[in-house]
Amino acid sequence: MSKTYLEFSDEVGSEHKFYEVIVEDSVLTLRFGRIGTPGQSSSKGFATPEQAGAEAAKKIREKQRKGYQEAVQGVRQKRTVIRREITETAPTTKSAAPVLWKFKTSSAAFGIFADQNNVWVGNDAGEIYALSPDGEVQRSFKLPDGVKCLVSDQHRTFAGCDDGNVYDLSGKLPFVAYEVESQHSILWMDLQGGMLGVADSQGSIHAFDAESEQQWAQVGQHAHMAWMVRVDQAGVYYGHSGGVGQLDRESGFPLWHHKTSGSVLFGWQEGSDLYAGTSSNQIQRFTKSGQAVQNYRCDAAVFSCATSPDGEFVFAGDSSSAVYCFNKAGERLWKLGTKYGAALSMQYSGERLYIVTSNGSLAALDVSPQATENARQGVQVTARDVKMAATVQTQTPVGTLTTTSQVAGQVVLKVVQEGGKLRVKPDPARNTQAFQDWNVQFPRTLRQMGASYVVDQLEDAGGFYRVVGEIRRLEE
């Protein structure tokens, strides 16, 4: 048996990957991934040991041309995981927010996403739960490390994990969809029009296209802890310890930057405005062209913020376990206690404010005008305590795909090589349905040359296809 172990680090030391090539008799095994993790592996048999050795030598040369060098396994360590230092102050209000239901997880929760169909929560233990807006647990996942952020575009749902990977939660089993080329922790993500924006603990912003390939990275300079990234058709917006700004969507070139009164701890966008929750006890609103417009003053550091449509109402969660509501002009309408810890993240959807807290709770607040007025008058609401049903099974990331030999009524995909890169496309020879010759958004870690895959359907995403349903490998 022969074994060659290679490692790669970029010039700024933010990318650390390994590549191991093992030849045993006539079987070639490749193992690859981020240093400090088990990585992924694939094996292929050849007719003779000589053919396996020749293919191994080819793989090694390819990696060495890309900058990989032979190394001793175990010298470099895995990425540093950032845990936000949470300094909570004593509650300053006795009036309780109108919580309709709450769901308790096992550790502090940062990840949240809510729309009219689902409410997602992810915590520092790597637990992810999807609930209905009425508080019924529908799905459960367990990732290898803590979850900082969740994002969805109504087609796909992604989770940013402390192991440096972005996992796709759209199918039955989670799998790695993106690998962020940074040694620093993922703090926040946003998704729009096939572009994924990622912010990390170095203060850097990364942009990925629908092919899961990184387009550019803007390294944080004299800043750190980028807890805010928002994406729209005009650009990518960020917030970190040095303030807020906009980057060009295509190139990552800085377009404008504005200092904030404190470090940015959370960010929101609504229409033509950006909202930055800061450590200086306020939310600062900017136009997307960089003009400071309005401040919303709280009584403690702002851990999270959100707005209703058109910014009619602005919400905040502070370090004293209070939530606030302001009108657009900055007038404070109310301040109420959560009872479940500081709201580390929040989302507004359908007159409800969903928060995830420092004690690991996901809570649904009724923020309709009547409900909040009743709360201000001292009318108490008993929150329903949600439990996970025994029928909900927790799913872990898939290591290998399930196989199938059935293609009837399904869509067959094939892997092709274009410009030295592996692409996935609909296979015209095996599909009865006509498709454009577009690329399919497909996890790079699952692509293998010569392989074919079966999916339930493809969805037109405007110049590329998205997979609908489970991905299975076609057994020839």
N, C-alpha and C positions, 0 to 999 in steps of 0.2 A: 504494500500500500504506500502511495506517495501523497503528501499533503503540503500545500502551499498556502500560507496565510498572508494576506495583504491588508494594508490600512491606508486610508486617505484622509488628509486634513487640508482645508483650504488656507489661503494666505492669512486670513484674519482669525483662523482657529475656530470658526463657528460651525464647521461641518466635519464630523468625525464618523467615518464609515469603515466597515471591514468587508473583505471578500475572501472566502476560503474555497480552495479547489482541492478535492479529494478524488483520487483514482484508486479503486480497489478492484483488481481483476479487470473486467471489461465494463465496469459501472463508473460513471462520472457523477459525482455529487457536488453541487454548488451550494454554498451557504453564505448569506449576505444580509447586511442590515446595519443598524447603528451600533457603535461600540458600546458595550455594557448591556446589550440586550441579546437574547438567543438568536434573533434574526429569523430569516426564513430559508428554507432549503428546497432543492429540487434535484431529482436523480434521473439519469438516462442511461440505458444500456446500449452497448455497441457490439458489433460482431466479434471484435477482437480487442485484447488489451492495448494493442498498438493504436487502434483507432480512437479508443478512449483517451490514451495519452496525448495523441495529436490534437484532439479537441481541447483537452485541458491546457496544453501549451498555447493554443490560440486564444483561449479565454484570458489567460494570464497576460499575454502580450497586449491584448485590448485594454485591460485595466491599467497596465503600466504606462501605456501611452496617455492615459487620462490622469496620470499622476499618482497612482497607487504604488506603494513600496512595500517590500517584505518587512514584516514586523514580528514582535513577540506578543502573542496573545495575552491580554490581561494587564499590560502596562498602562494603557489609557483607561480612564474610568468613564462611566456613563454620565450623561448630562446632569447638571445640578437642577434640582427641583425647587422652584420658588413657592413658598407659602406666604400669602399676604399676612403681614403682621396686623392682627386685628386688635385695636385698643378700644374697647367699648367703655363708655361712660355710663353712670347711673341714669336710669330713665328719668326724664324731666316732665312727663305728663302722665296723669292717672287715667285719662279718658282713653278707652280702648277702641281701636279701629274695628269696623264691622267685618270680621272674618267669617266667611261662609263655611269653609272647610280647610283643614290642614292635614298634611301628610308628613310624618317624621321619618327622616333617613338617619343613617348612623354617624354622619360627620358633617362638618361645615360645608355648605353648598354655595357654589358660585355660578355653575352652569344653569341657564334657564332659556327657554324659548316658548312662546305662547302664540297661538292663533285661534281661529274659530273651531278647529278640530281637535287640537292636542295641546297639552301643557307638559313640557319636559323639564326635568330637574337632573343635574349631575353634581356629585359631591367629591370631596377630597379622598374618599375611599375607592373611587372608580365606579361607584354605583350610578346607574342611570335609570330613571323611571319615566314612562309616558302615561299621563293621565288624561281623561276626558275633561272638558271644562266643568263638568259637574262633579269631578273628584273620584272617578273610578279608575283604578290602576289597570292599564291595558297591556303594557309591555315592560320588560325589565332586562337590563344588560349589566354585565360586569366587565370593565376594561382593566388592563394591566396596571394602570396607575391613576392618579387623581384626574378629575375632569374639571377644567376651568371654564369651558364655554360650549354652548350649543347653538346651532344655527340651522335654518331650513329655508328653502325657497319654494315650498309646496310641491317640489318634485323629489328632492333629496334632503336628508337630515344628517348633519355631521356633528361629531363631538371632538373637541380639541383635548388631547390627553397629555399628561405630564411625561409620557415616554417619548414625546416628540412626534407622534403620529396623529393624523386626523382620520377618524373612523367613520365609515358610512353606516348609518343605522336604518337605512331604508328597507332592507330585506329582512329575511327571517333571522340571519346571523350577521353580526357586525364584521366588517373587514377593513383593512387599511386602504384608504382612498388617496391620501396625500402624505408625503414625507417632507416635513419642513426642514430645510437645510440650515439648521441653526442649533447650536449647543445650548441655547437658552430656552427657558420654559415658554410654552404657548400660553398667552394670557387671554386673548380675545380674538374673535373671528367675525366676519360678515360675508354674505354671499349675495351676489346680484349679477344676473345676466351671464352666468357661466364663469364669472370671476370670483375667486375666493381670496379675501384679504385676511391676513394673519398678523397679529401684533405679539411681540414677545417681551421678555423681562429685560432685555438689553435696550429696549426702546426702539427696536427695529420693526419695519413693516415689510411683509412679504406678499407678493401677488402671484396667484396661480391661475392658469387658464382651465378650460373645460377638459383638457387632456391630462390634467393633474401635474402639469409641468410648471415649474417656477419661472415666471417671466422676468421678475426683477426683485431686488431687495434693497431697501433704503436703510442703511445701518444708522442706528441712533447715535447722534453726536452730542456729547455733553448732556445726555439725558438717559433715563432708564425707566423701566416699569410702564410699558405702553398698555394701559388697561382699556384703551379706546381705539377701535378701528371701525369705520363705516364706509360703505361703498355705494356709489350710484353711477349713472351713466356719464357723469361729468368728471368724476375723480375718486380718489381714495382719501379719506379724512382720518386723522389720527389724533391721539391725545396721550401725553406722557408727562414725566416730571418737569419738562421744559415748556409745556403749553400745548396748543392745538395747531393744526395746519392741514394743508391739502397737498397731495401728490398727484402728478399726472397719471391717469389710468393706464396709459400705454407704456410709458417709459419709467415711471416712478420719480420723475424730476420734480423737485420741490416748487410749488406754485406760490404758496404764502405760508407764513408762520406768525402766530400771535401768542405772546406770553399770557399765562393765566396767573391769578393771584395765589395759587397753590398748585400742588401736583394734581394732575387729572386722575381720578379714581374710577370714573365711569363715563360713558358717552352715549348719546342718543341722537338720531336725526329725524326730522319731520319736515317734509316739504323742502323749503329753501333754507332751513335753519339747522344749526348744530347746537347741542346742549352738552356742556361739560360739567360733571359733578366734581368738585375739588376739595382738597384737604383744608381749604380756608373757609369752610362753612357756607359755601354757596354754589349754586349752579350758575354758570355763565353761558349766555346764549350769543351765538355768532351767526351771521349770515354765511352762506357757503362761499362767499367771495372774501371772507376774512374780516368783516366789520363787526365790532362788538356792539351788541344791541341792548341787552337787558341782563340784570342780575336778580337772582332769587335767593334771598338770605335765609339760612337755617341757623340752628343754635349749636350745631356740632358738625364735624367733618361729614361731607356727603359721600356715602359709599355707593349710592345708586340713584338713577333718575330715569324718568320716562314722561311721555306726554300723551294726551288724547289727540285725535285727529285735528290737524291744522294748528296744534299747539294751544288749543283753547284752555286746557288745564295742564299744569306742569306738576309732576309728582317727584318727591325725593325721599330717600331713606338715609338716616344719619346714624352716627356711632352710638347714640343713646337709645337705640331701639325705637325711634319715632319715625313716622311717615308724615309727609306734608303734602298739602295741595295749594297751589298758587293759581291765580288767573294769569292770562298772557302778559298783562302789564306789570306783574311782579308782586301783586298784593297777596299776602298770605291769607288763605281762606280757612284752613284748619291745620292742626297738628294733633296726631293721635298716636298712641302706643301700639306696638305690634304684639307684645306679650311673648314673642317667640325668638327674641334676639334681634340683632341688627340686620337690616335688609341689605345683603351684600350685592344682590342683583335684582332687577325687576323688569317686568314687561306689562304693557297695557294692552288689553284686547276686550272689546265689547262691554264697556263700562265696568270692567273688572281690572284690578291691579294685582298681578301675581308676583309674589316675592319669594326669594329663597334666602335663608338666614344663617347666622353664625352658629345656631344650634342644630342645623341640618333640616329645618322645616321648609316645606313648600306650602304657602298659604294663599288662598284666594280671597281678596278683599272686594267687597261691594262698594264701588266708588261712584255709584249713581248719586245725583244731587239729594234725593230723599234719604238714602241710606246714610250718607255722611252727615247730613243735618241731624238725623236721629242720634248718631253717635256723639255729635257735639253736645246734644241735649242730655246725654247720659243714658240713652236707651241701649241696653246691653243685648248683644246677639251671641247665642251659644254656637260656637264653631263645631261642626261635625268632624269627628276624628276618623280619618280614612285609614283603612288597613288594606294590605295587599292580599288578594284572594289566593288560596292555595293552588288554584288552577293556572296562575300566571307563572310561567317558568322563566328563570333567569338565563339569558343567553350570553355566551362568551365569544370572543373573536374567532373566526374560522381560520384554521391553519391550512387545510386543504379543501378544495371544492368537492362537493358531491358530484358523482358522474351519472350520466344517463345515456341511453341509446335511443331514446324516443325523441323524434323531432316533429311529429305530426301536430299541427296547430301551434307550433312554437317558431321562434326566430333563431336562425343559426348565424353565428358570428365567426369570423376568421381573423387570425393575426397575420398581418403583412408587414413587410419592412419597407419604410420610406425614408430616404435620406439618413440611413443609419439608425433610425428609431423604429420601435415596434408600435404599429397602429392596429386598432381593431375596427373592422368594417362589417356590414352585412354581407353574407355570402350569397351572391346572385345565383350560384349554381344549385343551392339547396333551399332557397326561399321561394315560395310560390307568390308571396306578396312583393310588389315592386318597391325598392328603396333607392334613394339617392346614394351616390358614391361618397357618403360623408363618413367622417370618423365617429366612433361611438365613445362617449365618455365612459371610461373603463379603468379600474384600478391598475396602476402600472405594475404593482407587485404580483398581480395575477396573470400578466401577459407572458406567454411562452410561444416562441416561434414554432409554427407548424400546428399549434393547437387550435381546436374549434370549440365554441361555447354555445350553449342553448339558453335563451332567456324567454320570458313570457311574451314580451312585446317591446317595441322601440317607440320612443316619443320624440317628435320633432321639437328640438330646442332652438331652432333658428340657426341653421348652418352646421349643426351637429346633432347626434342622437343621444338621448338618455335611455338607460336600461329601465324597463318596468318589470318588477318581480325578481325572483331569485336567479342567480347566475349558477349554471351547472356546466361542468366540462363534458363535452361530447365524447363518448366512448366509441371509438372507431371499430 
